[in-house]
């Protein structure tokens, strides 16, 4: 038996297939995996025989749990060079998918977090199921919602994006669909059938997805829309905390408890990212800024401490520094967001 590939790339009929295949890590992305996806997209771009691209996972649970956080932390604790290489490659993959001329269908059947959001959201068609658990939980480990999070989350209705960026709370399939992060909803039992129909009739892609989709169940998050828009209205983290404390209700108190366990530094980074992202002219501009931020944050205390607490020691008791929102100054955030010199900046 040959070496098992972390990404299975194949062509079935007129459909190019990209299948994440690292089940023991819930298909967490590595630099090599991103490079393989990029190579396939580049090859199929010039192949008239490939009409549609399907992105999914080959086996196991979950679509994609994100990037390989342990490797990023190991690099961040050193010179950060491998982390920079990963971000540069992953962001090129994200941008290639975002600008791809041929239709891409992403099946978000299961855990879709961090890098999994980055590989699915650029797709023209994004399919959610009852198994979908979509989240950008990075502030819990001292990171921020990158891979285009500043673009996608800032374009959600009202203040849902800010709420999701700060709390990292999960959306189920119905909620993912209701917020527009999925274009279609269908039962997980129909996913195989949907793929088979697309492969059989790629020219009828839209009709196939429309025919096999079902109405999504009620989206629970919409019951909190008014509260989210009110309590997460500010781009100042201290004001969000104050609003939640002043409300005092059960739901607001629960959200405040969540935020008190997140990194104050990267919550402030997240709010700045969404504020800037809403006005970015192009996705390339977004990726360039996120790269500058990511290469700095990955070497800062909170990321290394977050990984220790959540992934290595698993005591879930990170000691953030600064420990409170008031301790994170505007100048700290400005330094993190400063453009990189031309020779170090992200490029296509």
Secondary structure, DSSP 8 states (H G I E B T S, - for coil): -----SEEEEEETTEEEEEE--GGGTT-B-HHHHHHHHHHHHHHHT-TT--EEEEEESSSS-SB--B-HHHHHHHHTTT-HHHHHHHHHHHHHHHHHHT-SSEEEEEE-SEEETHHHHHHTTSSEEEE-TT-EEE--GGGGT----TTHHHHGGGSSTTHHHHHHHH---EEHHHHHHTTS-SEE--GGGHHHHHHHHHH-GGGHHHHHHHH-------GGGGGHHHHHHHT--SSHHHHHHHHHHH--HHHHHHHHHHTTS-HHHHHHHHHHHHHHTT-SSHHHHHHHHHHHHHHHTTSHHHHHHHIIIIIS-------SS-SGGGS-HHHHHHHHS---TTTS---
